[in-house]
Amino acid sequence: MTGLVDAHFHIWRQADLPWLMGPMQPRIFGPYEPIRRDYPVEEYLADCRPQGCTEAVYVQANWAPNRALDEVRFVAESARRAAFPIATVAYADMLAADIRPQLDALAAEPSVRGVRMQLHWHENALYRFAPNPDLARDPLVQRNTARLSDYGFSFDLQVFASQMAGAAELAKSCPNVTFVLQHAGMLEDLTPDGIAAWRDGMKLLAACPNIVSKLSGLGTFIRRNDAAHVAFIAGETLALFGAERCLFGSNFPIEKLWTSYAALVEAHRAAVPAADHDHVFNKTARRVYRLGQ
């Protein structure tokens, strides 16, 4: 297999992240005392390189919104210092009256390949991020998201099962934008009804040819690296999207709360049929995020 591409990771300085500063703030992945510290690129490379990782995509880690460019520049400098290729998915406010000034500024940074504004909302306030559940249906969000195609940017899409119908509408309204579904749709309800709702929503998303699915963050709601759980989600997702529309992401250092990089990669490699490895662990990410360009 060619080199592993990690399509979802973070590096950070604690001082730059509001949610890591001051009193502990509830997070979707539970208690996080062990990662309330700097996680520099050198530590990330020590984690990922032994597993054959040759390129990576950094996904914005919720710096203060007015510091989106500072975050991009921090990552670019880290990549230069480490001599390791890193592309960036940056933050942009899709509720801005006109997103173009933000996108113009991001486009001036060569590492930027896409944007993310987290749209996920849940009845459980601990899982809630967006101000309401229907941002994907907001005409302003749809108009601004459509602008991404002018810059060649993708959109990292983060929603729960109950929001997937709206997310499919967003994707259909922006046919020239590639959407990267975060964490394979964030299956958090493992009851039969919850799995059925997630599967139905995933079918809607898979029917949109401009959506690909990221196999990442699968330990978020069970807070462990469970090989059977990874295999279940990977199997369902691959059956719907196909290997050419699936890609791997570590979500490190979040998943470092409960596992090692080696064990995480091992679970995902075991879950994905060998014939699909080249797409899931390399080619899809390289195509979607235009790596090497």
Sequence and secondary structure as in RCSB ss.txt:
>XXXX:A:sequence
MTGLVDAHFHIWRQADLPWLMGPMQPRIFGPYEPIRRDYPVEEYLADCRPQGCTEAVYVQANWAPNRALDEVRFV
AESARRAAFPIATVAYADMLAADIRPQLDALAAEPSVRGVRMQLHWHENALYRFAPNPDLARDPLVQRNTARLSD
YGFSFDLQVFASQMAGAAELAKSCPNVTFVLQHAGMLEDLTPDGIAAWRDGMKLLAACPNIVSKLSGLGTFIRRN
DAAHVAFIAGETLALFGAERCLFGSNFPIEKLWTSYAALVEAHRAAVPAADHDHVFNKTARRVYRLGQ
>XXXX:A:secstr
   EEEEEE  B GGG GGGSSS    TT   GGGSS B HHHHHHHHGGGTEEEEEEE     GGGHHHHHHHH
HHHHHHHT  EEEEEE  TTSS  HHHHHHHHTSTTEEEEE      SSGGG  SSSTTGGG HHHHHHHHGGGG
GT EEEE   GGGHHHHHHHHHH TTS EEEGGGG     SHHHHHHHHHHHHHHHTSTTEEEEE  TTTTT S 
 HHHHHHHHHHHHHHH GGGEEE   BTGGGGT  HHHHHHHHHHHS GGGHHIIIIIHHHHHTTTT 
